[in-house]
């Protein structure tokens, strides 16, 4: 069984789609997939489907949805005789467990590639870090579980995943900056800073890229735009880290021209 949740929810068994069309069974599948190999409790599933106002028939209705999922899986398994659906979607004391290997769910592959990329980054192997982190980001086909209206438990997972995605993106860009690819990053960063107007990390990366590309005034303008947004929206100034970067650009600090790690790390620490 292969399941994708980094985008629209998709599930296949032997190449045959077992993705439920109904909204609530799709919610259940997404939540179970995100916790594959772990028991998801009945109360958690009920909260996902109905929040704090479940109907009296909630447990019975949940069992019906589980049976619908098992039927979809079972119909696909029957063609190859690989076993019963109840061995894939397993009943455990107090809940249900989706018994599939980690590599069968795209989110776990994303996390594996992210860890490998971070490990490469930590030992200053920026070429490998860039490659692995790009592969991790390529697992995404849109916003996580974009075709599901999430309840509280799934909503928390979506926020976690989107934060992880942004962190991997920032790390990949940083690795490529340290490889001297500032010109190639300019277009991407110009879009990302508009999409994330209060993100200081992306703004810092954009400012460095602009400065290295000979656009000092644009780098300073990017800082000004972020500062205005932070003051208007939150009533706060940019962090001291970003103000240090602004001063370095104003004074054309030679450390900004170094694509290597240590000088830039000390400047922005």
N, C-alpha and C positions, 0 to 999 in steps of 0.2 A: 504494500500500500504506500502510495506517495501522496503527501498532503502539502499544499501551499497556502500560507496565510499572509505572506508579505505582498499584499495586493488583494485582488478578489480571492475568496476562498475556493480552492479547487482540491478535489480528492479523487484519486484513481486507483483502481485495483486491476492489475493485468491490462493496463491501458484503457480500461473502461471507466467512465465517469461514475462516481458514487456520491457526487455532490448533491445534497438535498436542495430542492427548489424552494421549499417552505422556509420562512425566516427563522423560526425558533429552532428547528433541528440544525440549521446551519450555524446558529449561535452556539449550540451545544458542541457541534463538531469542532468549531474554531477553538473553544475554550479547552476541550479535551486535547486537541492537537498541540496547543501551546504548553500543556502540562503532560505531554505523552510520557508514558512510563511511570506516572504518578497518579494516585487516586485523587479524583476531584469529588468532594463530598456532595451529597444530595442537597444539603442546605445552600452550598455555594451555587450549585446549578439552579436551584429555585430562585435564589437572589438574582442570578444573571437573567433569568427569563421574566421575572415579575417584580423585581425590586422588593420593597418592604410591604407590598400588598398582594401576596400570592392568593390565588383562589383556594377554596377548600379542597378542590380536586387536584391541587398542584402535584402531589406525588404520583397520583395515577396518571395524570397527563404527561408528566416527565417520563414515566415508564413507557408510555405510548410513543413518545418521540425517540426514545432509545430503541424500541422495537423497529421503528421506521428506518433508523440508521442501520441497524443490524440487517434488515431485509435488503437494503441497497448493497451493503457489503457482501452479504451472503449470496445474492444473485450473481455478483461478479466472481466470487470465489468458486461457486458451483461449477463454472465452466472449466476449471482446471483442477478441481478436487483438492484445493490447498487447505481445506479445513473449515470449520464452522466460524460464522461471524462472531459468535460469543467468545471465541478465543482471541479475537482482535479487539472487540469492544467488550471488555470484561467487567462483570459485576464483582465488586469487592464489598466487604463490610462497610456500610455507611456511604458508599459512592460507586463511581465507575472509573475505569482505567482504560486508556487507549494503548494497547500493547503493540507498539511498532518501534523499530530501531530508531535511534536519534537521527540518523542520516535520511530517514524517510520524510522528515518534516523540514521544510526550507528554513525555518527560523533557527533550528539547531545547527544547520550548515552555515548560516550567516554568523552565528556566534562562534563556531569553530574557526572559521576563516578570520574573524575579527581578532580572536585571541592569538592566532598565529601571526597575523600582521602586527599586532602590538608587541609581540615578542621580538620580531625582526626589528621593529622600530627601536626597542629598548637597547639592542646591541648595535645600533647605528647602521643596520643593513637597510638603507632607505629604498633601494631598488626592490628588494623582496617585500618590504613593508607596503610600498605603493601597489605592487602587483596583487598581494593578498587582500589588502583593504579594498581595492577596486573590485576584486572578485566577490567580496562580501557584499558590497553595495549593489552589484549586478543581480543579486538574489531578489532584490525588491522590484516589484512590477507595479508599484503605486503605493498609496497609503495602506498600512496594515489593516487587514480584514475590512477593506473599503466598502464591501457590499453587505456588511452586517451592521445593524443598529445595535450597538453594544449596551449591555447592562453594566453595573458597577464593576464586577470582577473582570470582565473583558476590557472595559474601559481603562482600568488600571494597567493591564498588560499592554494595551495599545500605547499609552503614554510612555511606559518603560521602553518599548521597542523603538518608538520615534526618537526618544532621547539617545538610545544606543546608536541608532542610525546617524544622528547628527554628530555624535562623538566620533564615530568611525570616519565620517566625511571630513571632519576637522583634522583628524590624525593623518588621513591620506593626503590632504592638501599640505599639511606641515611637512610630511615626508618629501613631497615633490618640491616644496620650496627649498628644502635642504639639498635637493638635487640640482638646484639652479633653474627650475622650470617656471620662474615667475611670469614670463611673458605668456606662456601657454595657459596659465591659470587666470589671467585677467578677465577674460570673458565670463568664465564660470563664476568667479567671485563677484563680479559686478551684479550678476543675477541673484546670487545667494544673499548678498547684503541687503538687497531690496526685499527679498522674501523674509529675511530675518533682521529687521531694522534695529533691534536692540541686542544683537549677539556680538559681544565684544571680541570673541576669538576670531570670528569671520572677518570682522572689521579690521582687526590687527593684521591678519593675513593679507587682506586686500591692500592695506596701507603699505605694507612691506613690498608687495608685488609692484604696486604703482611706483614707489620710490626707486626700486631697482630698475624699472623700465624707463626711468628718466622723467617721471610725472610727479615731481615733488608737490606741486600745488594741488593736484588731484588727491594725493594722499592726505594732505592737510584738510582738504574739503570733505573727504570721507569721515575724518575725525569730527569735523564740525557738524556734519549731518547726524552722526550718532549722538553727539553731545546734545544737540537740540532735541532729538527724539527722547532721550532719557530724561531731560529736564521737563519737557512737556508732558510726558506720560507718567513719570514716576517721581519727578522732583528731585532727582539725584544727578550727581556729576559722574562722568566715566571713572573707572577705577584708576588707582595710582599707576598700575601697570600700563594702561593705555595712555595715560598722560605722559609717562616716561617715554613711550614710543613716539608720541607727538613731538616731544622736545628733541628726541634723537633725529627726527626727520627735519625739524626746524634748523638744527645745527649740522645737518648732513653727517651724522656720526658714522665713521667708516665701518663700524661693526655691522651696520645694516647691509653693507654690500657683501658680507661674507655669507655664503650659502652653507657653511659648515655649522655644526651644532653649538659648540660651547659658547662662542661669543654672543650669539643671538639669545641663547638660553639665559645667560647672565644679564643681558640687557632687559629682557622681558620677565625676569623672575619676580 
